[in-house]
Amino acid sequence: MELLRNSLKQGSYFGLTCFAWGEKCADEVTDWEYYEKHRVGVAFTKEKLEQIFCKDFEIIEIKKYEEGIEGALQGLGFMWTALFKKK
């Protein structure tokens, strides 16, 4: 968060894609589990993303990725897409 705060100007936009917690192969793990195993991706609930970013960013939109590429892992329904604007 510090890197984002220091890198972006007020009014700048920041886009994010990440795993959605509880969807297919994505489960929420602690930081320790992530660094210990190195085999899992960190997943978030919508509420957790709002909590993480709400202090410094206006939440423009957070939604599940609906238009995916058949047979690919990117852009499937177990991912969030989000757009934020720096306050």
N, CA, C and O atoms as a DFTB+ gen file, in Angstrom:
348 C
 N C O
     1  1       0.810      -1.182       0.000
     2  2       0.000       0.000       0.000
     3  2       0.861       1.257       0.000
     4  3       0.526       2.249      -0.647
     5  1       1.955       1.208       0.718
     6  2       2.845       2.371       0.755
     7  2       3.377       2.694      -0.639
     8  3       3.460       3.861      -1.022
     9  1       3.736       1.663      -1.391
    10  2       4.223       1.865      -2.753
    11  2       3.146       2.520      -3.620
    12  3       3.444       3.441      -4.381
    13  1       1.918       2.063      -3.514
    14  2       0.823       2.678      -4.275
    15  2       0.597       4.122      -3.859
    16  3       0.457       5.006      -4.704
    17  1       0.561       4.355      -2.555
    18  2       0.352       5.727      -2.052
    19  2       1.421       6.675      -2.569
    20  3       1.123       7.805      -2.956
    21  1       2.654       6.220      -2.577
    22  2       3.769       7.082      -2.977
    23  2       3.938       7.192      -4.491
    24  3       4.524       8.160      -4.975
    25  1       3.437       6.225      -5.235
    26  2       3.639       6.195      -6.686
    27  2       2.544       6.896      -7.472
    28  3       2.795       7.418      -8.558
    29  1       1.346       6.910      -6.936
    30  2       0.214       7.452      -7.680
    31  2      -0.139       8.861      -7.221
    32  3      -0.099       9.172      -6.030
    33  1      -0.481       9.697      -8.176
    34  2      -0.932      11.055      -7.866
    35  2      -2.410      11.020      -7.496
    36  3      -3.129      10.086      -7.849
    37  1      -2.846      12.037      -6.790
    38  2      -4.257      12.167      -6.466
    39  2      -5.058      12.151      -7.768
    40  3      -4.707      12.834      -8.730
    41  1      -6.133      11.368      -7.790
    42  2      -6.978      11.261      -8.971
    43  2      -6.551      10.178      -9.945
    44  3      -7.249       9.917     -10.924
    45  1      -5.394       9.533      -9.684
    46  2      -4.935       8.443     -10.544
    47  2      -5.774       7.196     -10.313
    48  3      -6.317       6.985      -9.228
    49  1      -5.869       6.379     -11.347
    50  2      -6.616       5.133     -11.254
    51  2      -5.667       3.959     -11.070
    52  3      -4.527       3.982     -11.534
    53  1      -6.158       2.929     -10.382
    54  2      -5.397       1.716     -10.126
    55  2      -6.315       0.529     -10.388
    56  3      -7.380       0.418      -9.782
    57  1      -5.904      -0.355     -11.286
    58  2      -6.687      -1.552     -11.597
    59  2      -6.051      -2.781     -10.982
    60  3      -4.831      -2.853     -10.828
    61  1      -6.886      -3.748     -10.630
    62  2      -6.412      -4.941      -9.941
    63  2      -7.231      -6.145     -10.375
    64  3      -8.449      -6.052     -10.526
    65  1      -6.570      -7.262     -10.572
    66  2      -7.245      -8.552     -10.677
    67  2      -6.643      -9.453      -9.618
    68  3      -5.436      -9.427      -9.379
    69  1      -7.494     -10.252      -8.981
    70  2      -7.013     -11.163      -7.948
    71  2      -8.009     -12.300      -7.780
    72  3      -9.128     -12.239      -8.289
    73  1      -7.601     -13.322      -7.072
    74  2      -8.473     -14.454      -6.808
    75  2      -9.600     -14.063      -5.853
    76  3      -9.404     -13.271      -4.931
    77  1     -10.768     -14.626      -6.088
    78  2     -11.924     -14.410      -5.212
    79  2     -11.991     -15.562      -4.218
    80  3     -12.000     -16.731      -4.604
    81  1     -12.039     -15.222      -2.948
    82  2     -12.063     -16.229      -1.891
    83  2     -13.289     -17.126      -2.013
    84  3     -14.401     -16.653      -2.251
    85  1     -13.065     -18.437      -1.846
    86  2     -14.151     -19.394      -1.832
    87  2     -14.668     -19.801      -3.195
    88  3     -15.664     -20.520      -3.276
    89  1     -14.037     -19.372      -4.251
    90  2     -14.483     -19.706      -5.603
    91  2     -13.523     -20.708      -6.234
    92  3     -12.347     -20.407      -6.438
    93  1     -14.023     -21.877      -6.536
    94  2     -13.253     -22.945      -7.191
    95  2     -11.936     -23.192      -6.480
    96  3     -11.923     -23.725      -5.371
    97  1     -10.816     -22.810      -7.107
    98  2      -9.496     -23.144      -6.566
    99  2      -8.939     -22.077      -5.633
   100  3      -7.799     -22.192      -5.184
   101  1      -9.706     -21.057      -5.337
   102  2      -9.162     -19.943      -4.553
   103  2      -9.705     -19.981      -3.122
   104  3     -10.919     -19.994      -2.914
   105  1      -8.826     -19.998      -2.168
   106  2      -9.183     -19.923      -0.759
   107  2      -8.336     -18.864      -0.096
   108  3      -7.202     -18.618      -0.507
   109  1      -8.879     -18.237       0.927
   110  2      -8.132     -17.221       1.637
   111  2      -7.085     -17.893       2.515
   112  3      -7.389     -18.838       3.244
   113  1      -5.874     -17.411       2.445
   114  2      -4.790     -17.927       3.271
   115  2      -4.129     -16.746       3.970
   116  3      -4.239     -15.600       3.533
   117  1      -3.448     -17.049       5.053
   118  2      -2.724     -16.002       5.761
   119  2      -1.430     -15.703       5.016
   120  3      -0.991     -16.494       4.181
   121  1      -0.826     -14.570       5.317
   122  2       0.464     -14.235       4.719
   123  2       1.493     -15.322       5.011
   124  3       2.287     -15.693       4.147
   125  1       1.465     -15.828       6.252
   126  2       2.425     -16.856       6.645
   127  2       2.254     -18.105       5.776
   128  3       3.241     -18.669       5.304
   129  1       1.015     -18.537       5.564
   130  2       0.771     -19.714       4.730
   131  2       1.262     -19.484       3.304
   132  3       1.826     -20.385       2.684
   133  1       1.046     -18.284       2.791
   134  2       1.482     -17.963       1.435
   135  2       3.002     -18.076       1.312
   136  3       3.505     -18.731       0.399
   137  1       3.724     -17.446       2.221
   138  2       5.179     -17.447       2.136
   139  2       5.772     -18.807       2.501
   140  3       6.831     -19.178       1.995
   141  1       5.103     -19.543       3.367
   142  2       5.593     -20.849       3.772
   143  2       5.445     -21.872       2.647
   144  3       6.350     -22.676       2.423
   145  1       4.329     -21.850       1.947
   146  2       4.054     -22.878       0.943
   147  2       4.504     -22.489      -0.456
   148  3       4.905     -23.362      -1.227
   149  1       4.452     -21.226      -0.806
   150  2       4.834     -20.735      -2.135
   151  2       4.056     -21.394      -3.272
   152  3       4.433     -21.268      -4.437
   153  1       2.996     -22.080      -2.946
   154  2       2.238     -22.775      -3.982
   155  2       0.798     -22.298      -4.047
   156  3       0.026     -22.767      -4.884
   157  1       0.441     -21.402      -3.203
   158  2      -0.949     -20.952      -3.153
   159  2      -1.023     -19.479      -3.521
   160  3      -0.083     -18.719      -3.288
   161  1      -2.125     -19.093      -4.086
   162  2      -2.359     -17.689      -4.363
   163  2      -3.202     -17.091      -3.261
   164  3      -4.010     -17.784      -2.642
   165  1      -3.021     -15.842      -3.019
   166  2      -3.804     -15.163      -1.995
   167  2      -5.133     -14.754      -2.611
   168  3      -5.166     -14.150      -3.683
   169  1      -6.223     -15.082      -1.935
   170  2      -7.561     -14.751      -2.403
   171  2      -8.225     -13.823      -1.392
   172  3      -7.882     -13.827      -0.210
   173  1      -9.175     -13.031      -1.870
   174  2      -9.809     -12.030      -1.034
   175  2     -11.318     -12.053      -1.207
   176  3     -11.819     -12.413      -2.272
   177  1     -12.033     -11.675      -0.176
   178  2     -13.456     -11.395      -0.301
   179  2     -13.597      -9.960      -0.806
   180  3     -12.655      -9.172      -0.730
   181  1     -14.762      -9.635      -1.314
   182  2     -15.019      -8.261      -1.758
   183  2     -14.870      -7.299      -0.579
   184  3     -14.315      -6.210      -0.718
   185  1     -15.370      -7.717       0.574
   186  2     -15.292      -6.876       1.776
   187  2     -13.850      -6.621       2.188
   188  3     -13.517      -5.522       2.631
   189  1     -12.990      -7.629       2.047
   190  2     -11.574      -7.458       2.404
   191  2     -10.896      -6.473       1.458
   192  3     -10.103      -5.641       1.900
   193  1     -11.193      -6.553       0.167
   194  2     -10.631      -5.587      -0.782
   195  2     -11.083      -4.174      -0.439
   196  3     -10.286      -3.236      -0.477
   197  1     -12.349      -4.025      -0.107
   198  2     -12.860      -2.702       0.278
   199  2     -12.138      -2.193       1.513
   200  3     -11.767      -1.021       1.582
   201  1     -11.938      -3.072       2.487
   202  2     -11.249      -2.692       3.732
   203  2      -9.804      -2.276       3.448
   204  3      -9.329      -1.282       3.997
   205  1      -9.118      -3.011       2.613
   206  2      -7.711      -2.726       2.313
   207  2      -7.544      -1.384       1.603
   208  3      -6.636      -0.618       1.925
   209  1      -8.420      -1.100       0.638
   210  2      -8.216       0.058      -0.230
   211  2      -9.016       1.299       0.136
   212  3      -8.715       2.378      -0.374
   213  1     -10.031       1.192       1.005
   214  2     -10.946       2.313       1.230
   215  2     -10.288       3.546       1.860
   216  3     -10.765       4.662       1.651
   217  1      -9.236       3.375       2.604
   218  2      -8.593       4.521       3.255
   219  2      -7.978       5.478       2.238
   220  3      -8.093       6.696       2.375
   221  1      -7.332       4.928       1.227
   222  2      -6.577       5.745       0.279
   223  2      -7.221       5.864      -1.102
   224  3      -6.826       6.712      -1.903
   225  1      -8.213       5.012      -1.380
   226  2      -8.789       4.967      -2.713
   227  2     -10.308       5.008      -2.674
   228  3     -10.941       4.432      -1.788
   229  1     -10.875       5.696      -3.647
   230  2     -12.307       5.617      -3.898
   231  2     -12.522       4.321      -4.684
   232  3     -11.810       4.054      -5.652
   233  1     -13.485       3.534      -4.273
   234  2     -13.759       2.283      -4.970
   235  2     -14.712       2.591      -6.123
   236  3     -15.873       2.943      -5.913
   237  1     -14.204       2.453      -7.330
   238  2     -15.012       2.688      -8.522
   239  2     -15.867       1.457      -8.794
   240  3     -17.073       1.566      -9.014
   241  1     -15.235       0.286      -8.777
   242  2     -15.976      -0.951      -9.037
   243  2     -15.158      -2.156      -8.610
   244  3     -13.944      -2.209      -8.810
   245  1     -15.847      -3.123      -8.015
   246  2     -15.263      -4.429      -7.736
   247  2     -16.306      -5.442      -8.193
   248  3     -17.434      -5.451      -7.701
   249  1     -15.921      -6.287      -9.130
   250  2     -16.873      -7.288      -9.623
   251  2     -16.124      -8.529     -10.071
   252  3     -14.915      -8.497     -10.298
   253  1     -16.867      -9.627     -10.194
   254  2     -16.286     -10.865     -10.705
   255  2     -16.034     -10.709     -12.197
   256  3     -16.798     -10.057     -12.909
   257  1     -14.965     -11.309     -12.647
   258  2     -14.617     -11.285     -14.058
   259  2     -15.559     -12.230     -14.785
   260  3     -15.584     -13.426     -14.492
   261  1     -16.321     -11.718     -15.714
   262  2     -17.340     -12.524     -16.386
   263  2     -16.936     -12.977     -17.775
   264  3     -17.354     -14.047     -18.219
   265  1     -16.148     -12.202     -18.456
   266  2     -15.781     -12.523     -19.834
   267  2     -14.402     -13.153     -19.872
   268  3     -13.401     -12.448     -19.990
   269  1     -14.339     -14.470     -19.772
   270  2     -13.061     -15.156     -19.758
   271  2     -12.709     -15.757     -21.097
   272  3     -13.495     -15.716     -22.043
   273  1     -11.540     -16.303     -21.161
   274  2     -11.063     -16.994     -22.354
   275  2     -11.226     -18.486     -22.093
   276  3     -10.643     -19.024     -21.152
   277  1     -12.001     -19.138     -22.910
   278  2     -12.268     -20.565     -22.738
   279  2     -10.964     -21.351     -22.652
   280  3     -10.076     -21.179     -23.486
   281  1     -10.850     -22.216     -21.640
   282  2      -9.671     -23.056     -21.481
   283  2      -8.482     -22.368     -20.842
   284  3      -7.431     -22.988     -20.685
   285  1      -8.618     -21.100     -20.468
   286  2      -7.520     -20.359     -19.843
   287  2      -7.857     -20.089     -18.383
   288  3      -9.028     -20.057     -18.003
   289  1      -6.835     -19.898     -17.578
   290  2      -7.064     -19.588     -16.172
   291  2      -7.382     -18.117     -15.959
   292  3      -8.069     -17.771     -14.997
   293  1      -6.902     -17.251     -16.828
   294  2      -7.147     -15.828     -16.645
   295  2      -8.561     -15.466     -17.065
   296  3      -9.079     -15.967     -18.063
   297  1      -9.161     -14.603     -16.299
   298  2     -10.451     -14.069     -16.663
   299  2     -11.616     -14.982     -16.385
   300  3     -12.655     -14.861     -17.033
   301  1     -11.479     -15.888     -15.448
   302  2     -12.582     -16.766     -15.115
   303  2     -13.299     -16.263     -13.870
   304  3     -12.808     -15.373     -13.176
   305  1     -14.466     -16.841     -13.594
   306  2     -15.332     -16.360     -12.529
   307  2     -14.780     -16.440     -11.128
   308  3     -15.416     -15.943     -10.199
   309  1     -13.622     -17.045     -10.935
   310  2     -13.046     -17.084      -9.589
   311  2     -12.072     -15.932      -9.363
   312  3     -11.255     -15.968      -8.443
   313  1     -12.168     -14.905     -10.217
   314  2     -11.295     -13.743     -10.082
   315  2     -12.119     -12.466      -9.929
   316  3     -13.186     -12.319     -10.525
   317  1     -11.601     -11.556      -9.123
   318  2     -12.152     -10.211      -9.013
   319  2     -11.448      -9.305     -10.011
   320  3     -10.263      -9.478     -10.292
   321  1     -12.175      -8.353     -10.534
   322  2     -11.569      -7.227     -11.232
   323  2     -11.995      -5.993     -10.459
   324  3     -13.145      -5.890     -10.030
   325  1     -11.093      -5.078     -10.283
   326  2     -11.403      -3.908      -9.465
   327  2     -10.736      -2.662     -10.046
   328  3      -9.657      -2.713     -10.637
   329  1     -11.419      -1.565      -9.852
   330  2     -10.881      -0.265     -10.278
   331  2     -11.015       0.699      -9.111
   332  3     -12.090       0.847      -8.530
   333  1      -9.911       1.352      -8.778
   334  2      -9.858       2.297      -7.669
   335  2      -9.324       3.641      -8.164
   336  3      -8.613       3.705      -9.167
   337  1      -9.667       4.691      -7.463
   338  2      -9.161       6.032      -7.775
   339  2      -8.543       6.602      -6.504
   340  3      -9.186       6.619      -5.455
   341  1      -7.301       7.067      -6.593
   342  2      -6.618       7.602      -5.411
   343  2      -7.292       8.886      -4.958
   344  3      -7.543       9.797      -5.746
   345  1      -7.581       8.930      -3.646
   346  2      -8.228      10.105      -3.044
   347  2      -7.260      11.264      -2.978
   348  3      -7.619      12.341      -2.503
